[in-house]
Amino acid sequence: MVSRAAPTGRQRRLATELRRMREGAGVSIREAAAMLGADRTMISNIEAGRTSVSEDRVRQLACHYRCPDEDLIDALSAMAASRRRHHWWSDYRGRLPDGHLDVSEVEHHAVRIRTAQTVHLPGLLQTEDHARAIFGLAVPRLSRLDVELRVAHRMQRQSVLQGDTPTPYTGIIHEAALRLEFGGRSVARRQLERLADACAQPHIRLLVIPFSAGEFHGAGQSVLYAEGPVRALDTVQLDTALGANFVDAPTPLANYRSLLDLMERSALPADDSQDFIRSMAKGL
């Protein structure tokens, strides 16, 4: 085990799940340490993400806690094993806020992604010019270098929807987000054309909630729901004025799944949504 000063979001999630597993078994920190023949500080450090943990140690702890969920144990062991890998977003560490990197990590490891936007368009489908216009409106104002770093990072995030094994993606977009012309009319037109073209890809499903739908569940919210290899490892990311906020407790996760299901029911079917977006693009 190796101590570290700044665990990633994924490492913190592993630590959280090991704590939940221990608490679910009714085992105290002192008892868990005794099972390993170790000091209780080691368990505290593991559960705080201050100390990395190997896949063998994860399985050992799961055995002591009598966890019956083999799929969860396998998924947690894989999370522990991934600590040794270098991913593209690591190159941005120290250059962008950690929340940006944590979003990339969550998306990269998701087996399916669902999003809902009522003001902004999905970051995974934004054009460079659209993203540049968004970041250019940040308060306090970002330097040109900081804007370009964020744009480059956002473009690299889109790799999860590309390649031979793209991640299945469903995006729910309110008409209000489609009509906001960030960057001007020509930028907005190219952005809408990008969205319409994306709809033709088999792994991408975009659903538009039109103004005519009236009131709808989730109004005003921006939600990213990343499904993990097992339901217990799903993650929700919310945009806030202070940056990315992550939710992983079971009850809120269930509520966000229900919310997205309800939002889908308010949206047009996929084919009609594509026609809707294409028609708006032609009107610009």
N, C-alpha and C positions, 0 to 999 in steps of 0.2 A: 504493500500500500504506500502511496505517495501523497504527501500533503501538497495542497495548491492554494493559491491566494484567491483566484477568481474562477469558480466552477462555471461551466456553461449551463444553459437552460436544461439541456438533456441530462447533464450530470446531477443537477439539482432535482430533476424529476425522479431519477433513479433513487436518490437519497430519500425523497419523500415517500416513494412506494415501499422502500424497505422499512421505513418508520411505520407506515400504515399496516404493513404485514405483521410487524412485531406487535403493534397495539391491538390488531385484530385477533392475535393469538393470546392476548392477555399476559404478555411477557414484559417485565420491566427492563429498563436499561441495565440494571445491575444483574438481573438473571440472564439476559442475553450475553453480557460480557463473561459471566461465569461459564456459560455453555461453550464459549470459545477459549476459555482459559486466558482471558485478556482483561485489560483494565477497562472500566466503564467509559473512560474518556474516548477509547477507540470507537465504541458504538456511537457515542455522541457526535464524534467527528464524521463518521460515515453518514449518519442521518442528517447532518448539516451540510454535507457536500464538501466539507473541508479536506476530507481524505478520500482518495480514489479507492475503488474496490474492484477486485478481479472477478471474472465470471465464476471461478471456483468458489470464491468467498460468498457470492450471491447464492449459489446453490446450497452451500453449507448453512447459511442463515435461513434460507427457505425450508430446509430440512428440519432445523431446530424449531422453527415456528410452525411446522406441520402444515405448510401451505398445500392445499389439494389441487391447485390450478397449475397443471404442468405447462399449459400454453403461456400463462403469465410468467412463470419461472424462466421458460426459454426466452421470452421477449426481454425480460430484465437482464438475463445473462448476455444477450446480444447487445444490449445497451452498454453493459460494462465492458464488453470486448471492443466496442467502437471508440473507446476513450483513446486508443492508440492511433486512430486514423486522422489524417490531415484533410480537411475539406476546404473548398474554395473560399468560404466566408471567413475562414481563419485569417486570410490575408488582409481583411478589413479590421481586425482587432486593434484597438487603439486609435483607429481612424474614424470609426463610426460608433455611435452609442451601442452598448451591448444588446439592447432590445432588437435592433435591426438584425444582428447576427443570430439571435435566438429565433426570430421568425424564419430565417433561412433554414435553420437546423430543423425546426418543427416541420416545415414544408417538405424538406428533403426526405425525412424519414416517414412521412405520412403514406398510408396505402390508398387513401382517398381524401380529397379536399372539397369542402363546401364553403362558399362564402356568400355573404349578403351585404349589399351596399345600397344606401339610399341617397348619398350625396356624391361620393367618389366612385370611380370605376375600379374594377379589380386590378390590383397592382400586377398580378401575374399576366395581365393582358394589355397593359398600358404601352403606348409607343414612347420612344425616348422624349419626343417633344412634349407630349402630354405630361409625363413624369417631371420633366424639367420645369414646366409651368407650375405644377403643384408645389415642388420644392422651392421655387422662386418666391412663393407667397408665405414662406415660413416666418414666424415671429418668435424671437428676434430674427432679423434677416440673416440668411446664411451667406458665407462667402461663395464666390464662384467655384472655388475648389471643392467646398463642402457640398454644393449642389451637384456637381459633376460626380463626386464620389457616390452620392445617394442614387443618382440616375444609373451609374454603372452597376451598383449593387442590385438595384431593382431589375435591371435587364438580366443579370446573372441568375436571379431568383427564378426567372421564367424557364430555366433549363428543366425544371420538374415536369413541364408540359411538353417537352421536346424529346427527341431521341427514340430509340427502339422500344423502350418500355415507359412511356409517359404515365404520369399519375392521373387517374380518372378525376375529372373536375366538374363541379356544378357551381355556377355563379348566378345568384339572384340579384337583379339590378332594377332599381326603381327608375321610372321614366325621368324623374328629376335629375338623376345623375347623368343620364344620357343627354339632357338638354343644356347642361352647364358647359359653356364653350371655353374651357381652360386653354390658354394659348392662342385664342382667336378662332375664327371660322374655319380656316384651312386646316389648322391643327386638329380641330374638333372633327372635321369631316374624315380625315385620315384615321383618327382614332375610332370613329364609328365603323369605318370600313374594316379596320383590323378586327373589331369585335364580330362583325358579320362574317368575315372569313373564318374566324376561329370556330364559329358555330358548325361549320362543315366538317370539322375534325371529329372522328368517332368518339374520342375520349373526353371531348369538351361539350358541355351542355349549358347554354345560357338561357335564363328565364327572365322575362321582363314583367315587372308589375306596372301597368299603365296607370295614368292618372284616373282613368275611368273606373278602376277597381275601387276607388274611394279609400276608406280607412282600411288599415291592414295591420296585422301583428308585426311587431319589430320596427315600427316606424322610427326613423332617426338613428337606428343602430348600424354599426359596422362590425360584422362578425366573420371570423375565419375559424372554421371547424376542421381540424386535422384528425382523421381517424388513424389510430395506431394499429399495430398487428393484433392486439386484443382490445376490447372495448375499454378496459380499465386504464389503458394508456392513451386514450383520446385526449386531445388538448384543444381548448378554445383560446383564440387570441383576439383581444379587443383593442381598438385604437382609442387612446385617451389624450388629453392635452399634455400629459406628462410622458407620453410614449406608449410602448406596447405593454399591455397587461395580460397575463396568462392565467387561465382558469383550468384546474384539473381535478377538482373535488367531484365525486360521483353525482350528487344531486344537481348542482349547476350544469354539469355536462348533459344530464338527462333533460333538463329544462331547455337548454340551447338546441338539442336535437329536435325537441317538440316545436320550438320556435321556428326553426328552419323548415320543418315540415309544413307548418301553418303558412309560412311565407310562400312556399312553393304553390300552395293551393290558391293563393291570390294572383299568381303569375299566369301569363299566357303560356300555352304549350310551346315546346322548343321551336318547332317550325314557324309558328306564328311570331315568336319572339325574334327569330332571325329576319323575317320579312319586315317586322316593325323597325328593327335597327337599320336595315338596308334602306328602307323608305326615309328614315330620318337623315341618313347620310346623303341621299340624293337631294334632299331638300335644302342642304347647306350650300 
